[in-house]
């Protein structure tokens, strides 16, 4: 596919990396020459230095023949304008980054007027991710598949865990058959396990289960499922705004430390139910005075990754049980693999995954495209949600009789609102929603791609 991306900052560069890995023909437009030079030096893509809202620049990029234009500059208004012009000039599909809470709630009603196929909001996506992690603190990562009513959660197998030393085939006998361990990360190895696989201490386990039963299942296997009730945020930007709204609606106590007096005043007016402190959240004395050590959740939202990570390590050291950190780079993950209290959330990566899903759906508009796509286990496993139709080549056949490609697992089937862990005698029916887990190197666009 030919894709034009306008805005090569953090969000844009993350999207470009994903699109290049997917094998697409990419043109990047940015008004800053240093950004264009950096992208040209690191990636095999065409670049143009200029304003992506100028029709002449769009024509030079080949907008008439483009399958998709993605506008992800730092300005919401410019992104909407770029998409409007791109659509007028003949582009088939457009995506705009809309990050402002004021616009995000309204833009849905004006999508057609602006010629938008879709909007992305990295800050809102990050806030939702953070909220889900604060709901169940023992979870290291959590991905939701709304249509299927299923979550995939990552936990660490601690020494003495109820499931340590247990073969997967024995788990249903002890804990019931309402969940499936669909992937395991052991050191540098990532495994889609079979029934004979035995769980060991320090394994990172990925559990696929119904959303309504996640907390109950984790409690059964000995994990902490008590929701964070007192949460402190360092930094009061857009993510803090989205997250505060969700936490207050869930009756969670929220305290925000924001350095800028004007922004602190805005937050205080918008959220009278939260405690807003105008001070330096990077100061140890301020954090001590505001009782960080007594919080059961801390969210680091500064503008600098290094600063947020240092604050996270400090919060973990003084005993805060759940620490969530916004980062703009993906290369910090391995530094904190052995500290289950610190969880990293990358807004850019979340949005790149959403766009990959959308692009795959466009590529496969005639088949059964991916409804949702998430990457787990260090991005080495793809978890995909499919809505089954009569275009599926293996309808009504027992799964035990269907030959699947190596490294592929059907983790759940949702039928008439009921989620089941599929066994060998179960079948796929039109109207089902299936979650498929596969090694990320498998290029899967359609449910039929998983069959041999």
C-alpha positions in Angstrom: 0.0 0.0 0.0 1.1 3.6 -0.6 0.9 5.6 2.6 1.6 9.3 3.2 2.5 10.3 6.7 2.4 14.0 7.7 4.4 14.7 10.9 7.6 12.8 11.7 7.8 13.4 15.5 7.5 10.7 18.1 4.1 9.4 17.1 4.9 9.7 13.4 8.3 7.9 13.6 6.7 5.0 15.6 4.1 4.6 12.9 6.6 4.8 10.1 8.7 2.1 11.7 5.7 -0.2 12.0 4.6 0.5 8.4 8.1 -0.2 7.0 8.2 -3.5 8.9 4.8 -4.3 7.2 6.3 -3.7 3.8 4.4 -0.6 2.7 5.5 2.2 0.4 5.9 5.2 2.7 6.2 9.0 2.0 6.9 11.2 5.1 6.2 14.9 5.1 7.4 17.3 7.8 8.1 21.0 8.0 11.3 20.5 10.0 14.4 19.6 8.0 16.2 18.0 10.9 13.3 15.5 11.4 13.2 14.7 7.7 17.0 14.2 7.6 16.9 11.9 10.6 14.1 9.7 9.1 16.0 9.6 5.7 19.2 8.5 7.5 17.5 5.7 9.4 14.7 4.3 7.1 14.2 3.5 3.5 11.3 5.9 2.8 10.7 8.9 0.6 10.7 12.2 2.4 9.5 15.8 1.7 10.2 18.9 3.7 7.2 21.1 3.7 3.7 21.8 5.1 1.5 18.8 4.7 -1.6 21.0 4.4 -0.4 22.6 1.2 -2.0 21.0 -1.8 1.2 21.3 -3.9 3.2 19.3 -1.3 0.4 16.7 -1.2 0.4 16.4 -5.0 4.2 16.0 -5.0 3.9 13.2 -2.5 1.4 11.4 -4.8 -1.7 11.9 -2.8 -4.0 11.0 -5.8 -2.6 7.5 -5.8 -2.3 7.1 -2.1 -4.3 4.4 -0.2 -3.9 6.2 3.1 -2.9 9.6 4.5 -2.0 9.8 8.2 -1.7 13.3 9.8 0.0 13.2 13.1 1.6 16.6 13.7 1.4 18.2 17.1 -1.6 20.4 16.1 -5.1 18.9 15.9 -6.4 21.6 13.6 -3.5 21.1 11.1 -4.1 17.3 11.1 -7.8 17.8 10.3 -7.0 20.3 7.6 -4.4 17.9 6.0 -6.9 15.1 5.9 -9.6 17.4 4.4 -7.3 18.4 1.6 -6.0 14.9 1.0 -9.5 13.6 0.6 -10.4 16.4 -1.8 -7.3 15.6 -3.9 -8.3 11.9 -4.3 -6.8 9.9 -1.3 -8.9 6.9 -0.5 -8.5 6.9 3.4 -7.4 9.4 6.0 -6.5 9.2 9.7 -5.9 12.3 11.9 -4.3 12.5 15.3 -6.7 14.4 17.6 -5.3 14.7 21.1 -7.1 17.6 22.7 -9.8 16.5 25.1 -12.0 19.3 23.9 -11.9 18.1 20.3 -11.7 14.4 21.0 -15.3 14.3 22.4 -16.7 16.3 19.4 -14.7 15.1 16.3 -16.7 11.9 15.9 -19.7 13.9 14.8 -17.7 15.8 12.1 -15.6 12.9 10.7 -17.4 13.0 7.3 -17.2 16.8 7.0 -13.4 16.6 7.5 -13.1 13.6 5.2 -11.8 11.4 8.1 -11.8 7.6 8.0 -10.6 7.4 11.5 -9.0 9.4 14.4 -6.2 8.4 16.7 -5.6 9.8 20.2 -2.4 8.6 21.8 -3.1 10.3 25.1 -6.6 8.7 25.4 -5.2 5.3 24.4 -2.5 5.6 27.1 -4.9 6.7 29.8 -7.2 3.7 29.1 -4.2 1.4 29.3 -3.1 3.0 32.6 -6.6 2.7 34.0 -6.8 -1.0 33.2 -3.4 -1.6 34.9 -4.5 0.3 38.1 -7.7 -1.8 38.2 -5.7 -5.0 38.7 -2.2 -4.2 40.1 -0.6 -7.6 39.7 -1.1 -7.5 35.9 2.1 -6.4 34.1 0.2 -5.7 30.8 -3.4 -5.8 29.7 -4.9 -5.9 26.3 -8.7 -5.8 25.7 -10.7 -7.1 22.8 -14.0 -5.5 23.1 -16.1 -7.4 20.6 -15.0 -10.7 21.9 -15.4 -9.6 25.5 -11.9 -11.0 26.2 -8.7 -9.7 27.8 -5.1 -11.0 27.5 -3.2 -10.2 30.6 0.5 -10.7 31.4 1.6 -11.8 34.9 4.9 -13.0 36.3 5.1 -16.5 37.9 6.6 -15.9 41.3 8.3 -18.4 43.5 5.7 -20.5 45.3 2.9 -19.5 42.9 -0.1 -21.8 42.7 0.8 -22.6 39.1 4.5 -23.0 39.4 5.6 -26.4 38.2 2.2 -27.2 36.7 1.6 -28.5 33.2 -0.9 -26.6 31.2 -3.1 -29.7 30.7 -3.5 -29.9 34.5 -4.7 -26.4 35.0 -8.4 -26.9 34.1 -8.6 -29.7 36.8 -7.6 -27.3 39.5 -8.8 -23.9 38.3 -11.5 -24.7 35.8 -11.5 -24.2 32.0 -12.5 -20.5 31.9 -9.0 -19.3 30.7 -6.1 -20.3 28.5 -2.4 -19.6 28.8 -1.8 -18.6 25.2 1.9 -17.5 25.3 4.9 -17.7 27.7 8.0 -15.6 27.7 10.9 -17.4 29.3 14.1 -15.4 29.3 14.7 -14.4 25.7 12.5 -17.2 24.4 8.8 -16.7 23.5 6.6 -19.8 23.3 3.1 -20.6 22.2 2.7 -23.6 24.5 1.0 -26.9 24.2 -0.7 -28.9 27.0 2.6 -30.6 28.1 4.3 -27.2 28.8 5.3 -26.8 32.4 5.3 -23.3 34.0 8.5 -22.3 35.8 9.4 -19.5 38.2 10.0 -16.1 36.5 8.0 -17.1 33.4 6.0 -14.3 32.0 2.5 -15.8 31.4 -0.1 -14.4 29.0 -3.7 -15.4 30.0 -6.6 -15.1 27.7 -9.9 -15.0 29.6 -13.4 -13.3 29.6 -13.2 -9.7 30.8 -15.8 -10.3 33.6 -13.7 -13.2 35.0 -10.2 -11.8 34.9 -10.1 -10.6 38.5 -11.7 -13.8 39.7 -9.3 -16.0 37.8 -6.2 -14.1 39.0 -7.4 -14.3 42.5 -7.8 -18.0 42.2 -4.2 -18.4 41.1 -3.0 -16.2 44.0 -2.5 -12.8 42.4 -3.3 -9.5 44.0 -6.6 -8.2 42.5 -7.3 -5.3 44.8 -7.8 -2.1 42.8 -5.5 0.9 43.5 -7.6 3.3 45.6 -5.1 6.2 46.2 -3.3 7.3 43.1 -0.7 10.1 42.6 0.2 11.5 39.2 3.3 13.6 38.5 2.5 15.8 35.5 -0.9 17.2 34.5 -1.0 17.0 30.7 -3.7 15.4 28.5 -3.1 11.9 29.7 -3.6 13.0 33.3 -6.8 14.7 32.3 -8.2 11.6 30.6 -7.0 9.3 33.4 -8.3 11.5 36.2 -11.8 11.5 34.7 -11.8 7.7 34.5 -10.4 7.3 38.1 -12.9 9.7 39.7 -15.8 8.0 38.0 -14.5 4.7 39.6 -14.4 6.4 43.0 -10.6 6.4 43.2 -8.8 9.1 45.2 -6.6 11.2 42.9 -3.7 13.6 43.6 -1.9 15.5 40.8 1.3 17.4 41.2 1.7 19.9 38.4 4.5 22.5 38.2 2.8 25.0 35.9 0.4 27.3 38.0 -1.9 28.0 35.0 -2.3 24.3 34.2 -2.8 23.4 37.9 -5.6 26.0 38.1 -7.3 24.5 35.0 -7.2 21.0 36.5 -8.5 22.2 39.8 -11.5 23.9 38.1 -12.2 20.8 36.0 -11.8 18.2 38.7 -13.0 19.5 42.1 -13.0 15.9 43.3 -9.2 15.6 42.9 -6.4 17.1 44.9 -4.3 19.4 42.7 -0.9 20.4 44.0 1.1 23.2 42.2 4.7 22.2 42.9 7.8 20.4 41.6 6.9 16.7 41.3 10.5 15.7 40.7 11.6 17.0 44.2 12.1 14.3 46.8 11.0 16.7 49.6 7.7 17.5 47.7 7.0 13.8 47.1 7.6 13.1 50.8 5.4 16.0 51.9 2.6 14.8 49.6 2.9 11.2 51.1 3.9 9.4 47.9 5.0 6.4 50.0 1.4 5.9 51.3 -0.1 5.7 47.7 -0.9 2.3 46.3 -0.5 3.7 42.7 1.8 6.3 41.1 1.7 7.5 37.5 4.7 9.3 36.1 3.7 11.7 33.3 6.6 14.1 32.8 7.8 15.2 29.4 11.2 13.5 29.7 11.5 9.7 29.7 14.7 9.8 31.8 13.0 11.9 34.5 9.9 9.7 34.6 12.0 6.5 34.9 14.1 7.9 37.7 10.9 8.9 39.6 9.5 5.4 38.9 12.5 3.8 40.4 12.3 6.1 43.4 8.6 5.3 44.0 9.2 1.6 43.7 12.1 1.8 46.2 10.0 3.6 48.8 7.3 1.0 48.6 4.6 2.1 46.1 3.2 -1.2 44.9 2.1 -0.1 41.4 4.1 2.4 39.4 3.1 3.3 35.8 5.4 5.3 33.6 4.7 7.1 30.3 7.6 6.6 27.9 8.2 7.7 24.3 10.8 5.1 23.4 10.4 1.3 23.2 14.0 0.5 24.2 13.5 0.9 28.0 11.4 -2.2 28.5 14.1 -4.7 29.2 15.6 -2.5 32.0 12.5 -3.1 34.1 11.6 -6.7 33.2 12.6 -7.9 36.7 10.7 -5.2 38.6 7.0 -6.1 38.4 6.0 -2.9 40.2 7.0 -0.7 37.3 4.9 -0.8 34.1 5.7 1.2 31.0 3.1 2.6 28.7 4.1 4.0 25.3 1.3 6.1 23.7 3.0 6.2 20.3 3.3 2.4 20.2 -0.4 2.0 21.1 -1.5 4.2 18.2 0.9 2.5 15.8 -0.7 -0.8 16.6 -4.1 0.6 16.0 -3.0 1.9 12.6 -1.4 -1.5 11.6 -4.8 -3.1 12.4 -6.6 -0.6 10.2 -4.2 -1.0 7.3 -4.4 -4.7 7.4 -8.2 -4.4 7.3 -8.0 -2.1 4.2 -5.6 -4.6 2.5 -8.1 -7.4 3.1 -11.5 -5.7 2.5 -12.8 -8.7 0.5 -12.0 -11.4 3.2 -12.3 -11.6 7.0 -10.0 -8.8 8.2 -8.6 -8.3 11.6 -11.0 -6.4 13.9 -8.4 -5.7 16.6 -4.6 -6.3 16.8 -2.3 -6.3 19.8 1.3 -7.2 20.1 2.4 -9.0 23.3 5.6 -10.7 24.7 7.9 -8.0 23.6 6.1 -7.6 20.2 7.0 -11.1 19.2 3.4 -12.5 19.4 0.4 -11.0 17.6 -3.0 -11.4 19.2 -5.8 -10.8 16.6 -9.6 -10.5 16.9 -11.7 -11.8 13.9 -15.4 -11.6 13.3 -16.2 -15.0 11.6 -18.4 -14.9 8.5 -19.3 -17.4 5.8 -16.1 -16.5 4.0 -14.2 -18.7 6.5 -13.0 -21.8 4.7 -13.2 -24.0 7.8 -16.7 -23.4 9.2 -18.4 -26.1 11.2 -15.3 -28.3 11.2 -13.9 -29.6 14.5 -10.7 -27.8 15.4 -8.9 -31.1 15.9 -9.5 -31.9 12.2 -8.2 -28.5 10.9 -4.5 -28.1 10.0 -3.2 -24.8 11.1 0.1 -23.1 10.3 2.9 -23.6 12.8 3.0 -21.1 15.6 -0.8 -20.3 15.5 -3.3 -20.9 18.3 -7.1 -20.1 18.5 -7.2 -18.8 22.1 -10.9 -18.1 22.5 -14.3 -18.2 20.7 -17.1 -15.9 21.6 -20.6 -17.0 20.6 -23.9 -15.2 21.5 -22.0 -13.3 24.2 -20.5 -16.4 25.8 -16.7 -16.8 25.8 -15.3 -20.3 25.6 -11.8 -21.8 25.6 -12.0 -23.9 22.5 -11.3 -27.7 22.6 -10.6 -30.1 19.8 -14.3 -30.8 19.2 -15.4 -27.1 19.1 -16.1 -25.5 15.7 -16.1 -22.0 14.2 -19.5 -20.7 13.2 -20.6 -17.6 11.3 -21.2 -14.8 13.8 -18.5 -16.0 16.2 -15.6 -13.8 17.3 -12.3 -15.5 17.6 -9.0 -14.5 19.2 -6.0 -15.9 17.4 -2.5 -15.8 18.8 0.4 -16.2 16.3 4.1 -15.6 16.0 4.4 -12.0 14.9 6.6 -12.9 11.9 3.5 -14.7 10.4 1.9 -12.2 8.0 -1.8 -12.8 8.8 -4.4 -10.5 7.2 -7.4 -12.9 7.1 -8.7 -15.7 9.3 -8.1 -18.1 6.4 -4.3 -17.2 6.6 -4.0 -19.3 9.8 -5.0 -22.5 8.0 -2.6 -24.7 6.0 
